[in-house]
Amino acid sequence: AIMPTNARFPLAEVQRSLVEYLARAGGGRSGPGRKRDGRAPGDRHAHWARVSLEVTLLRGVNDDLDLDVDSICRFARGLGEGAAHVNLIPFNAWPGSTLRPSSKGRLLRFAERLRRRGVHTTIRATRGRDILAACGQLHSEVEASLRQ
């Protein structure tokens, strides 16, 4: 697993918990008695729950255009139609990191493949990377200064 927390909370368990949450919260865009847009008939203000799946793509680790796209699609679809939104996050490398971000082209193709398979997907904009101030980079600077 990429994330150490997956040893404690396996993805299958997380998926089951999300399905239970969505059932209690009225999640999913479609279902018995609901319009296609997720609203109950006659209730133009009804809300429906949706979860965000935050996925940081790492070059050569989890950015395969077939296997990894398929895994994310299975996970998202397992929550119910329209119940998940995937937010792809470009990895922000820091000095000394052995991990590398996926290329912009791969990130775009990855997102397009998810969308073609019916998974709502966005790509998070990255700001501050050039001055090591993007998400994940500030922490590495603080750690480095503490070790000195």
C-alpha positions in Angstrom: 0.0 0.0 0.0 1.2 3.5 -0.8 -0.4 5.0 2.4 0.6 3.4 5.8 -3.0 4.0 7.0 -4.2 1.4 4.5 -2.8 -1.3 6.8 -5.1 -0.1 9.5 -8.0 0.8 7.3 -8.1 -1.4 4.1 -9.8 0.2 1.1 -12.5 -2.5 1.1 -13.4 -1.5 4.7 -13.3 2.2 3.8 -15.6 1.6 0.8 -18.1 -0.3 3.0 -18.1 2.5 5.5 -18.7 5.1 2.7 -21.6 3.0 1.3 -23.2 3.0 4.8 -22.6 6.7 5.2 -24.2 7.5 1.8 -27.2 5.3 2.6 -27.8 7.2 5.8 -27.2 10.6 4.1 -29.3 9.9 1.1 -26.3 9.6 -1.1 -26.1 8.9 -4.8 -27.7 10.7 -7.6 -30.2 8.0 -8.5 -32.3 5.6 -6.6 -35.9 4.7 -5.8 -38.0 7.8 -5.7 -35.2 10.2 -6.9 -35.0 12.2 -10.0 -31.9 11.8 -12.2 -30.3 15.0 -10.7 -30.6 13.5 -7.2 -33.6 15.4 -6.0 -36.7 13.8 -4.6 -39.8 14.6 -6.7 -41.3 17.9 -5.8 -38.3 18.9 -3.6 -36.2 21.4 -5.5 -33.9 22.0 -2.5 -33.2 18.4 -1.6 -29.5 17.6 -1.1 -27.7 14.4 -1.9 -24.5 13.3 -0.4 -21.4 12.7 -2.5 -17.9 11.8 -1.3 -14.7 13.2 -2.7 -11.9 10.7 -3.5 -8.6 12.5 -3.3 -6.0 10.8 -5.4 -2.4 12.0 -5.6 -0.8 10.5 -8.8 2.8 9.3 -8.5 4.8 8.6 -11.6 5.2 4.8 -12.0 3.4 4.1 -8.8 -0.3 4.6 -9.2 -0.7 6.3 -12.6 -1.2 3.4 -14.9 -3.8 4.3 -17.5 -5.4 0.9 -17.5 -4.8 -0.8 -14.1 -5.0 2.2 -11.8 -7.9 3.9 -13.8 -9.8 0.6 -13.5 -9.2 0.3 -9.7 -10.4 3.9 -9.1 -13.5 3.3 -11.3 -14.3 0.1 -9.5 -14.0 1.9 -6.1 -16.0 4.9 -7.2 -18.8 2.8 -8.9 -18.9 0.6 -5.8 -20.3 3.6 -3.9 -23.3 4.0 -6.2 -24.0 5.9 -9.4 -22.8 9.5 -9.0 -21.9 9.1 -5.4 -18.2 9.8 -5.8 -16.2 12.6 -7.2 -12.5 12.0 -7.9 -10.1 14.9 -7.4 -6.8 14.1 -9.0 -3.9 15.9 -7.2 -0.6 16.4 -8.9 2.2 15.3 -6.6 4.5 18.1 -5.3 8.0 16.8 -5.0 10.4 18.3 -2.5 14.2 18.1 -2.4 15.3 14.6 -1.6 12.0 13.0 -2.4 12.3 9.7 -4.3 8.8 10.1 -5.6 8.0 12.0 -8.8 4.8 13.6 -10.1 3.0 12.1 -13.1 3.5 14.2 -16.3 0.9 16.7 -17.1 -0.1 14.7 -20.2 -0.5 11.5 -18.2 -2.6 13.4 -15.6 -4.9 14.7 -18.4 -5.2 11.3 -20.0 -5.9 9.7 -16.6 -8.7 12.2 -15.9 -10.2 11.7 -19.4 -10.3 8.0 -19.0 -12.1 8.3 -15.7 -14.6 10.7 -17.2 -15.2 8.4 -20.2 -16.1 5.6 -17.8 -18.6 7.8 -16.0 -16.6 8.9 -13.0 -16.9 12.6 -12.2 -13.3 13.9 -12.1 -11.4 17.2 -11.7 -7.7 18.0 -11.5 -6.7 20.1 -8.6 -4.7 23.3 -9.5 -1.3 23.5 -8.0 0.0 26.7 -6.6 3.3 27.5 -4.9 5.3 24.6 -6.2 8.0 26.9 -7.6 8.8 28.2 -4.1 8.3 24.9 -2.3 5.1 26.2 -0.7 2.6 23.7 -2.3 0.7 21.1 -0.4 3.2 18.6 1.1 6.3 20.8 0.5 6.1 23.1 3.5 6.1 20.1 5.8 9.4 18.8 4.3 11.0 22.2 4.8 10.0 22.2 8.5 11.3 18.7 9.0 14.6 19.6 7.4 15.1 22.6 9.6 14.3 20.6 12.7 17.0 18.0 11.9 19.7 20.7 11.7 
